[in-house]
């Protein structure tokens, strides 16, 4: 079913996308082990769409980026087939004070086999 990678690194990309949950599901199709990364999460109690489609925060010119809450991000990982092993708050960046997290997840099958 194509090439599989032992690890996928995703630093600072998910919150630039219009559907980060779908992206996680896509990454699961070629991830054979660990997903490690850093992402901003919504500073609000619900998901947040960056208001300017095609603005600096959007990786796709015609659609706004979507920021998930920390809880929605954990749920999206689970629904994509990853087990969240760690999620630690990190600095938001020099120009950004929104919450950011380092995360480490592993495909569920790999975690279940090691138990």
N, C-alpha and C positions, 0 to 999 in steps of 0.2 A: 504494500500500500504506500510506497514512496519512502523517501528518506526520513529517518527518525533521529532526533538529536537527544543526547543525554541531558542537556540543560538548555533552557531558553532564558536569555537575559532581556529584561524590558525596563529600561530606565527612562522615565519621563516621557512616555509615549501614550499610555492609555487615556489620560485625561484630555488628550488632543483629538480623540476619535468620537464620532457620533454614536457608536454603539460598542463600548468597551466590553460588555458581557459577551457579545457575539465574537469579538476578537479573541477573548479568552478561550471560547469553544473552538475557534479555528486553530489557535496555537496548540491546543490539546491534541489535534490530529497529527502533529509531527513532534510533539514532546514525549520523550520516552522516560523522563525522570523528573528533574527539578525545574521550577519556574522561579526565578529570582528577579526582583526589581524594586523600583521606587515609583511612587505615584502620588499625586495630589488626590485628596478626597474632598467631597462637598463640605463646606463649612456650615451648611444648614442641615436641618433634620430630614431633608429629602434631596433627591438628586437635583443637580443644578446644571442647566444648559448655559454655556457661555453665550451671552446675548448677541454677539456679532458673528453671524455666519461668514466664514471666510476671513475672520479677523486673525489676529496674531496667535490666538489659542487654538485655532482649527487647523487640523492637518488636511482636511478636505475642504476645498474652497466654497462649496455650495451648502454645507451643513454645519450647524453649530457643534462644538465639542460638548460632551456630556461628562459631568463629574458625578460619580456615585458616592454615596455615603460610605463610611467605613464598613457598616453592617451590610449594605448592598454589595460592596466589593467582595466581602467574605462569602456571601451567598452566591455571587456570580462565579467565584472560583469553584465552589462546591458543585454548582450546576454544570460547570464545564468539565468536571471530573478530576479536580485538584483538591487535595487536603491542605488547608492553611496550617503551616507549622509555626510560623512566627510573623508578627506584624508589629513593628516598633516605630514609634513616632520619630521623625527626622526633621531637620530644619527645612523650611519651605523654600529657601533660596534667597539670593541677595535682594531681589526685587519683589518677592512674593511672600506674604505672611500666611497664606492659606495652609491648612493642615497637609502634611506630607508624611508618607510612611514607607519604610523599607519593608519588603515582604519576601517570604520564602514559602513556597508551596511545592507539593510533590504529587504526581499522579496517584490516584487512589490505589490502583493495582500495586504499585511499587511499595506503598506504605503498608498495605494489607499483607503482602508477601513477607515483609520484614518483621511482622508482629509474631 
